[in-house]
Amino acid sequence: MTASRVLVRAAVVTVLGAVLAAPALPASAATPESVCGSGYRIIDRMTDSPWGTYYLLYNGSNGHNCVVAMKDRGAGTATFTEARLQVSGSSTIHRDNGQYKHYAGPVRAYANNRCVQWGGRFSDYTGQTFQTLSGWEHCS
């Protein structure tokens, strides 16, 4: 075997080893924007819960708000997680909840020029629940 072939094989083995040894991405590389979809941008967040962060996003092209509850502590372990959104003038509370490992949502509703109340709930591994709800806000 020639010296150049040995170098090429060594380079290939080195590259393959680096690729296989590279750290994996986290199980959930999701962001609030990727969960809500194209055109949504974060307009507010609440960090009152010790277990996660609630995000309120808005899509100016269609007038919809979106809420996502992203776990900070306990991510990767399925616990009760909820995202909720209510639009003023409506009795409907839009929710997504369940035993989730990383986030609840997206919860979307048309709310152009309407106030919204948003937030949700996180539970820890013992079942203790932490609820956070905003006031009626983001009215325009």
Stockholm file with secondary structure:
# STOCKHOLM 1.0

chainA/1-140         MTASRVLVRAAVVTVLGAVLAAPALPASAATPESVCGSGYRIIDRMTDSPWGTYYLLYNGSNGHNCVVAMKDRGAGTATFTEARLQVSGSSTIHRDNGQYKHYAGPVRAYANNRCVQWGGRFSDYTGQTFQTLSGWEHCS
#=GR chainA/1-140 SS CCHHHHHHHHHHHHHHHHHHHSCCCCSCCCCHHHHHCTTCEEEEEECCSSSEEEEEEEETTTTEEEEEEEESTTTTSCEEEEEEEEETTCCCEEEEEEEESSEEEEEEEECTTSCEEEEEEEECTTCCEEEEECCSBCCC
#=GC SS_cons         CCHHHHHHHHHHHHHHHHHHHSCCCCSCCCCHHHHHCTTCEEEEEECCSSSEEEEEEEETTTTEEEEEEEESTTTTSCEEEEEEEEETTCCCEEEEEEEESSEEEEEEEECTTSCEEEEEEEECTTCCEEEEECCSBCCC
//
